[in-house]
């Protein structure tokens, strides 16, 4: 049985991600933890002005949020009528990333599914910012679902890599499971960035050939400024339904983080992004 964390701020994009998760795992037994996190600092000034005891404010905020999460669960249960799925309501009053990490540890979370919304110009929605922080700091896989994205199957899946470190099946376990259950075709999308060492190219081809049945390879040469457009172009032209990366030293995502381009992927990509955590 899978245990999946579904953070929500009650926005349309976070609710859309919840629907995506329920559709994606409709045939699997799952425990879904729906978590709303309230930020302490948002209420401190109001509390001081009103002279209200902090405990009363805390109780009021948490209770109101819990009522909203409970109503959401009732609605989802009635809509999906899936006996394989069980829901749990959670509300925390904490820093967002700390609340996520605590929930992951305390409840044995296998996967986090989050929604994100695109940024326009200098505007950037808070939930999108939280998504990027979770990608950087949590220790379990994270599936990022863009706004308006609906689950339509996972026929074609891409794993994006720079092939600068060896992989193992422990860290790719969820990817392999998704591919098997969806009968997906896997494309290993090798992004060659500037100054890449030729000796490092394709060093893991044998690993993927040995561990995945239906796998092909594609190489994209680009510079760091154009890396998003290069990957997005491939996704669009090949109708890829899910893109996957690892978050480990010398991985493609690690290079993206270092070059400060991660916002491009978290905010602009128009298909779900699965980020697999580091394995020590």
URPE-V819303 format. One record per residue. N is the residue number from 1. RES is the residue in three letters. PHI is phi as a letter, one per 30 degrees, with the letter a starting at -180 (none if undefined). OMEGA is omega in radians with two decimals (999 if undefined). NEAR is the number of other C-alpha atoms within 12 Angstrom. Layout:
BEGIN
n:N res:RES phi:PHI omega:OMEGA near:NEAR
n:N res:RES phi:PHI omega:OMEGA near:NEAR
END
This chain:
BEGIN
n:1 res:UNK phi:none omega:3.11 near:17
n:2 res:UNK phi:d omega:3.05 near:26
n:3 res:UNK phi:c omega:-2.97 near:32
n:4 res:UNK phi:b omega:3.11 near:38
n:5 res:UNK phi:c omega:-3.14 near:44
n:6 res:UNK phi:b omega:3.09 near:48
n:7 res:UNK phi:d omega:3.11 near:49
n:8 res:UNK phi:b omega:2.96 near:42
n:9 res:UNK phi:c omega:3.13 near:35
n:10 res:UNK phi:i omega:3.08 near:28
n:11 res:UNK phi:d omega:-3.13 near:24
n:12 res:UNK phi:d omega:-3.09 near:21
n:13 res:UNK phi:d omega:3.10 near:33
n:14 res:UNK phi:d omega:3.09 near:39
n:15 res:UNK phi:d omega:3.09 near:36
n:16 res:UNK phi:d omega:3.11 near:32
n:17 res:UNK phi:d omega:3.10 near:39
n:18 res:UNK phi:d omega:3.10 near:45
n:19 res:UNK phi:d omega:3.12 near:35
n:20 res:UNK phi:e omega:-3.13 near:31
n:21 res:UNK phi:d omega:-3.12 near:43
n:22 res:UNK phi:d omega:3.10 near:38
n:23 res:UNK phi:d omega:-3.09 near:26
n:24 res:UNK phi:d omega:-3.08 near:29
n:25 res:UNK phi:c omega:-3.06 near:31
n:26 res:UNK phi:d omega:-3.10 near:26
n:27 res:UNK phi:c omega:-3.12 near:18
n:28 res:UNK phi:c omega:3.03 near:24
n:29 res:UNK phi:d omega:-3.04 near:19
n:30 res:UNK phi:b omega:2.87 near:28
n:31 res:UNK phi:c omega:3.14 near:30
n:32 res:UNK phi:c omega:3.05 near:39
n:33 res:UNK phi:c omega:3.12 near:38
n:34 res:UNK phi:c omega:-2.99 near:45
n:35 res:UNK phi:c omega:2.97 near:43
n:36 res:UNK phi:c omega:-3.13 near:41
n:37 res:UNK phi:c omega:3.07 near:35
n:38 res:UNK phi:c omega:-3.08 near:34
n:39 res:UNK phi:c omega:-3.06 near:24
n:40 res:UNK phi:e omega:-3.00 near:22
n:41 res:UNK phi:d omega:-3.12 near:16
n:42 res:UNK phi:d omega:-3.01 near:17
n:43 res:UNK phi:c omega:-3.07 near:24
n:44 res:UNK phi:d omega:-3.09 near:20
n:45 res:UNK phi:d omega:3.11 near:14
n:46 res:UNK phi:d omega:-3.14 near:15
n:47 res:UNK phi:d omega:-3.13 near:20
n:48 res:UNK phi:d omega:-3.13 near:14
n:49 res:UNK phi:d omega:-3.10 near:11
n:50 res:UNK phi:d omega:-3.10 near:13
n:51 res:UNK phi:i omega:-3.10 near:13
n:52 res:UNK phi:d omega:3.05 near:17
n:53 res:UNK phi:e omega:-3.07 near:16
n:54 res:UNK phi:e omega:-3.14 near:20
n:55 res:UNK phi:d omega:3.13 near:16
n:56 res:UNK phi:d omega:3.11 near:15
n:57 res:UNK phi:d omega:3.13 near:24
n:58 res:UNK phi:e omega:-3.12 near:25
n:59 res:UNK phi:d omega:-3.12 near:18
n:60 res:UNK phi:d omega:-3.12 near:20
n:61 res:UNK phi:d omega:-3.10 near:26
n:62 res:UNK phi:d omega:-3.13 near:27
n:63 res:UNK phi:d omega:3.13 near:21
n:64 res:UNK phi:d omega:3.13 near:20
n:65 res:UNK phi:d omega:-3.13 near:28
n:66 res:UNK phi:d omega:3.08 near:28
n:67 res:UNK phi:d omega:-3.14 near:19
n:68 res:UNK phi:d omega:3.12 near:24
n:69 res:UNK phi:d omega:3.12 near:31
n:70 res:UNK phi:d omega:3.10 near:24
n:71 res:UNK phi:d omega:3.11 near:19
n:72 res:UNK phi:d omega:-3.13 near:31
n:73 res:UNK phi:d omega:3.09 near:31
n:74 res:UNK phi:e omega:-3.13 near:19
n:75 res:UNK phi:d omega:3.13 near:16
n:76 res:UNK phi:d omega:3.13 near:26
n:77 res:UNK phi:d omega:3.14 near:21
n:78 res:UNK phi:d omega:-3.09 near:13
n:79 res:UNK phi:d omega:-3.02 near:14
n:80 res:UNK phi:c omega:3.13 near:22
n:81 res:UNK phi:h omega:-3.08 near:17
n:82 res:UNK phi:c omega:-3.11 near:20
n:83 res:UNK phi:d omega:3.13 near:17
n:84 res:UNK phi:d omega:-3.04 near:21
n:85 res:UNK phi:c omega:3.04 near:29
n:86 res:UNK phi:b omega:-3.05 near:27
n:87 res:UNK phi:c omega:3.09 near:32
n:88 res:UNK phi:b omega:-3.10 near:29
n:89 res:UNK phi:c omega:3.13 near:30
n:90 res:UNK phi:b omega:3.04 near:33
n:91 res:UNK phi:b omega:3.10 near:34
n:92 res:UNK phi:b omega:-3.08 near:33
n:93 res:UNK phi:b omega:-2.89 near:30
n:94 res:UNK phi:a omega:2.91 near:23
n:95 res:UNK phi:d omega:-3.00 near:20
n:96 res:UNK phi:e omega:-3.10 near:33
n:97 res:UNK phi:d omega:3.10 near:29
n:98 res:UNK phi:d omega:3.13 near:21
n:99 res:UNK phi:d omega:3.11 near:29
n:100 res:UNK phi:d omega:-3.11 near:44
n:101 res:UNK phi:d omega:3.13 near:30
n:102 res:UNK phi:d omega:3.12 near:23
n:103 res:UNK phi:d omega:3.12 near:36
n:104 res:UNK phi:e omega:-3.10 near:30
n:105 res:UNK phi:d omega:-3.03 near:18
n:106 res:UNK phi:d omega:-3.03 near:14
n:107 res:UNK phi:c omega:3.09 near:24
n:108 res:UNK phi:h omega:-3.08 near:22
n:109 res:UNK phi:d omega:3.11 near:29
n:110 res:UNK phi:c omega:-3.03 near:30
n:111 res:UNK phi:a omega:3.01 near:41
n:112 res:UNK phi:c omega:3.06 near:44
n:113 res:UNK phi:c omega:-3.06 near:44
n:114 res:UNK phi:b omega:3.03 near:50
n:115 res:UNK phi:c omega:3.03 near:49
n:116 res:UNK phi:b omega:-3.09 near:47
n:117 res:UNK phi:b omega:-3.11 near:39
n:118 res:UNK phi:d omega:3.11 near:28
n:119 res:UNK phi:c omega:3.10 near:22
n:120 res:UNK phi:c omega:-3.12 near:13
n:121 res:UNK phi:i omega:-3.12 near:9
n:122 res:UNK phi:c omega:-3.13 near:8
n:123 res:UNK phi:d omega:-3.09 near:12
n:124 res:UNK phi:b omega:-3.08 near:21
n:125 res:UNK phi:d omega:-3.07 near:24
n:126 res:UNK phi:d omega:-3.09 near:23
n:127 res:UNK phi:d omega:3.07 near:35
n:128 res:UNK phi:d omega:3.11 near:37
n:129 res:UNK phi:d omega:3.10 near:26
n:130 res:UNK phi:d omega:3.13 near:34
n:131 res:UNK phi:e omega:-3.14 near:42
n:132 res:UNK phi:d omega:3.13 near:35
n:133 res:UNK phi:d omega:3.11 near:26
n:134 res:UNK phi:d omega:3.11 near:37
n:135 res:UNK phi:e omega:-3.07 near:41
n:136 res:UNK phi:d omega:-2.88 near:30
n:137 res:UNK phi:b omega:-3.10 near:26
n:138 res:UNK phi:d omega:-3.02 near:32
n:139 res:UNK phi:c omega:3.09 near:31
n:140 res:UNK phi:b omega:3.12 near:35
n:141 res:UNK phi:e omega:3.12 near:36
n:142 res:UNK phi:b omega:3.05 near:44
n:143 res:UNK phi:c omega:-3.13 near:43
n:144 res:UNK phi:c omega:-3.08 near:46
n:145 res:UNK phi:c omega:3.14 near:46
n:146 res:UNK phi:d omega:3.12 near:38
n:147 res:UNK phi:e omega:3.10 near:32
n:148 res:UNK phi:i omega:-3.12 near:24
n:149 res:UNK phi:d omega:3.14 near:31
n:150 res:UNK phi:c omega:3.11 near:26
n:151 res:UNK phi:d omega:3.13 near:25
n:152 res:UNK phi:b omega:-3.08 near:19
n:153 res:UNK phi:j omega:-3.09 near:27
n:154 res:UNK phi:b omega:-3.09 near:30
n:155 res:UNK phi:d omega:-3.11 near:24
n:156 res:UNK phi:b omega:-3.11 near:32
n:157 res:UNK phi:b omega:3.11 near:38
n:158 res:UNK phi:c omega:3.02 near:43
n:159 res:UNK phi:c omega:-3.04 near:44
n:160 res:UNK phi:c omega:-3.06 near:43
n:161 res:UNK phi:b omega:2.96 near:44
n:162 res:UNK phi:c omega:3.09 near:43
n:163 res:UNK phi:h omega:3.10 near:39
n:164 res:UNK phi:c omega:3.05 near:29
n:165 res:UNK phi:a omega:-3.12 near:27
n:166 res:UNK phi:d omega:3.12 near:27
n:167 res:UNK phi:c omega:3.02 near:33
n:168 res:UNK phi:b omega:-3.03 near:22
n:169 res:UNK phi:d omega:3.07 near:18
n:170 res:UNK phi:d omega:-3.11 near:18
n:171 res:UNK phi:d omega:3.12 near:25
n:172 res:UNK phi:c omega:-3.06 near:30
n:173 res:UNK phi:e omega:-3.12 near:23
n:174 res:UNK phi:d omega:3.09 near:27
n:175 res:UNK phi:e omega:3.14 near:42
n:176 res:UNK phi:d omega:3.13 near:29
n:177 res:UNK phi:d omega:3.13 near:21
n:178 res:UNK phi:d omega:-3.12 near:29
n:179 res:UNK phi:d omega:-3.13 near:31
n:180 res:UNK phi:d omega:-3.06 near:21
n:181 res:UNK phi:d omega:-3.13 near:19
n:182 res:UNK phi:c omega:-3.11 near:24
n:183 res:UNK phi:h omega:-3.03 near:20
n:184 res:UNK phi:d omega:2.96 near:27
n:185 res:UNK phi:c omega:-3.11 near:31
n:186 res:UNK phi:c omega:2.99 near:35
n:187 res:UNK phi:c omega:3.04 near:35
n:188 res:UNK phi:d omega:-3.04 near:37
n:189 res:UNK phi:c omega:-3.07 near:36
n:190 res:UNK phi:c omega:-3.14 near:35
n:191 res:UNK phi:c omega:-3.14 near:39
n:192 res:UNK phi:c omega:3.12 near:31
n:193 res:UNK phi:d omega:-3.13 near:31
n:194 res:UNK phi:e omega:3.05 near:17
n:195 res:UNK phi:i omega:3.08 near:15
n:196 res:UNK phi:d omega:3.12 near:22
n:197 res:UNK phi:d omega:-3.09 near:14
n:198 res:UNK phi:d omega:-3.11 near:14
n:199 res:UNK phi:d omega:-3.11 near:12
n:200 res:UNK phi:c omega:-3.04 near:20
n:201 res:UNK phi:d omega:3.04 near:26
n:202 res:UNK phi:i omega:-3.13 near:28
n:203 res:UNK phi:d omega:-3.11 near:20
n:204 res:UNK phi:c omega:3.14 near:23
n:205 res:UNK phi:e omega:3.14 near:26
n:206 res:UNK phi:d omega:3.13 near:18
n:207 res:UNK phi:d omega:-3.13 near:20
n:208 res:UNK phi:d omega:3.11 near:29
n:209 res:UNK phi:d omega:-3.11 near:18
n:210 res:UNK phi:d omega:-2.98 near:13
n:211 res:UNK phi:c omega:-3.14 near:23
n:212 res:UNK phi:b omega:-3.04 near:27
n:213 res:UNK phi:d omega:-3.03 near:17
n:214 res:UNK phi:c omega:-3.05 near:22
n:215 res:UNK phi:b omega:3.05 near:26
n:216 res:UNK phi:b omega:-3.04 near:22
n:217 res:UNK phi:b omega:3.10 near:26
n:218 res:UNK phi:b omega:3.11 near:26
n:219 res:UNK phi:c omega:3.09 near:24
n:220 res:UNK phi:b omega:3.08 near:28
n:221 res:UNK phi:c omega:-3.09 near:24
n:222 res:UNK phi:a omega:3.00 near:21
n:223 res:UNK phi:c omega:-3.02 near:21
n:224 res:UNK phi:d omega:3.14 near:28
n:225 res:UNK phi:d omega:-3.06 near:19
n:226 res:UNK phi:c omega:-3.01 near:22
n:227 res:UNK phi:d omega:3.14 near:33
n:228 res:UNK phi:d omega:-3.11 near:33
n:229 res:UNK phi:d omega:3.14 near:24
n:230 res:UNK phi:d omega:-3.14 near:28
n:231 res:UNK phi:d omega:3.14 near:41
n:232 res:UNK phi:d omega:3.11 near:30
n:233 res:UNK phi:d omega:3.11 near:19
n:234 res:UNK phi:d omega:-3.14 near:31
n:235 res:UNK phi:e omega:-3.10 near:30
n:236 res:UNK phi:d omega:-3.06 near:19
n:237 res:UNK phi:d omega:-3.07 near:13
n:238 res:UNK phi:c omega:3.07 near:21
n:239 res:UNK phi:h omega:3.10 near:22
n:240 res:UNK phi:d omega:-3.07 near:33
n:241 res:UNK phi:c omega:-3.13 near:38
n:242 res:UNK phi:a omega:3.06 near:42
n:243 res:UNK phi:c omega:-3.05 near:44
n:244 res:UNK phi:b omega:3.07 near:43
n:245 res:UNK phi:b omega:2.98 near:46
n:246 res:UNK phi:c omega:3.10 near:44
n:247 res:UNK phi:c omega:-3.11 near:38
n:248 res:UNK phi:b omega:-3.13 near:31
n:249 res:UNK phi:e omega:3.13 near:24
n:250 res:UNK phi:i omega:3.08 near:23
n:251 res:UNK phi:d omega:3.10 near:32
n:252 res:UNK phi:e omega:-3.13 near:38
n:253 res:UNK phi:d omega:3.10 near:43
n:254 res:UNK phi:d omega:3.08 near:29
n:255 res:UNK phi:d omega:3.13 near:32
n:256 res:UNK phi:d omega:3.11 near:33
n:257 res:UNK phi:e omega:-3.08 near:27
n:258 res:UNK phi:d omega:-3.11 near:18
n:259 res:UNK phi:c omega:3.07 near:19
n:260 res:UNK phi:i omega:3.12 near:18
n:261 res:UNK phi:c omega:-3.04 near:24
n:262 res:UNK phi:d omega:3.13 near:32
n:263 res:UNK phi:e omega:3.11 near:31
n:264 res:UNK phi:e omega:-3.10 near:33
n:265 res:UNK phi:d omega:-3.08 near:40
n:266 res:UNK phi:d omega:-3.06 near:44
n:267 res:UNK phi:c omega:-2.96 near:35
n:268 res:UNK phi:c omega:-3.08 near:28
n:269 res:UNK phi:d omega:-3.01 near:38
n:270 res:UNK phi:c omega:2.99 near:32
n:271 res:UNK phi:b omega:3.13 near:40
n:272 res:UNK phi:d omega:3.13 near:43
n:273 res:UNK phi:c omega:3.11 near:44
n:274 res:UNK phi:c omega:3.13 near:38
n:275 res:UNK phi:c omega:-3.13 near:46
n:276 res:UNK phi:c omega:-2.99 near:42
n:277 res:UNK phi:d omega:3.07 near:35
n:278 res:UNK phi:d omega:2.97 near:29
n:279 res:UNK phi:c omega:-3.09 near:21
n:280 res:UNK phi:d omega:999 near:11
END
